[in-house]
């Protein structure tokens, strides 16, 4: 499913116009991004949690040249599915 198909699905299930569904999805995405940028998490009970985690600096290797490279510390977004969501997917 891509973004366009998701917008159509949201519009059908919520009885919104496609334009309103697109605005709602855009608002959701922006809200999650802004919250994660602040270092906070978004918890949707039954669905899951969006949060950030620190990745430690590490040494890697360029697979093409075999040259050793230093990979700096970074913060990555993570989604952890909630129990109800996992159960529904594994049904």
C-alpha positions in Angstrom: 0.0 0.0 0.0 1.4 3.4 -0.9 0.4 6.8 0.4 -2.3 7.4 -2.3 -3.9 4.0 -1.5 -3.8 4.8 2.2 -5.6 8.1 1.7 -8.3 6.4 -0.3 -8.7 3.8 2.5 -8.9 6.5 5.2 -11.4 8.4 3.1 -13.6 5.3 2.7 -13.5 4.2 6.3 -13.9 7.7 7.9 -16.4 9.0 5.3 -14.1 12.0 4.6 -13.3 13.4 1.2 -10.0 12.4 -0.2 -8.7 15.9 0.3 -9.7 15.9 4.0 -8.2 12.4 4.4 -5.0 13.6 2.9 -4.9 16.6 5.2 -5.6 14.4 8.2 -2.8 12.0 7.2 -0.4 14.9 6.6 -1.3 16.3 10.0 -0.7 13.0 11.7 2.7 12.5 10.1 3.8 16.1 10.9 2.7 15.7 14.5 4.6 12.5 14.9 7.7 14.0 13.3 7.6 17.1 15.5 7.1 15.0 18.7 10.1 12.7 17.8 12.3 15.7 17.0 11.7 16.9 20.6 12.8 13.6 21.9 9.4 12.6 23.1 7.4 9.5 22.1 3.9 9.0 20.6 2.0 6.2 22.2 -1.2 4.9 20.6 -2.7 2.3 22.9 -3.5 -0.9 21.0 -1.6 0.2 17.9 2.0 1.0 18.9 4.6 3.5 19.9 6.8 5.8 17.9 10.0 6.8 19.6 13.7 7.5 19.0 16.7 5.6 20.0 20.4 6.5 20.0 22.7 4.4 17.8 26.3 4.4 19.2 29.2 5.4 17.0 30.8 2.4 15.4 33.3 1.3 12.8 32.1 0.1 9.5 33.6 -1.1 6.2 32.9 0.1 2.7 31.9 -3.2 1.0 33.3 -2.0 -2.4 36.7 -0.8 -1.3 37.0 -2.6 2.0 38.1 0.7 3.5 37.4 1.2 7.2 35.0 4.1 7.9 33.8 5.7 11.2 30.0 5.8 11.5 29.0 8.6 13.8 26.4 8.4 16.6 22.9 9.0 15.3 19.3 9.1 16.5 16.9 6.8 14.6 13.0 6.7 14.7 11.6 3.4 15.8 8.1 1.9 15.8 7.1 -0.8 18.3 3.8 -2.5 17.5 1.3 -2.8 20.4 0.0 -6.2 21.5 -3.5 -5.8 19.9 -1.8 -4.8 16.6 0.7 -7.7 16.7 -2.1 -10.2 17.6 -4.2 -9.0 14.6 -1.3 -9.3 12.2 -0.4 -12.8 13.5 -4.0 -14.1 13.4 
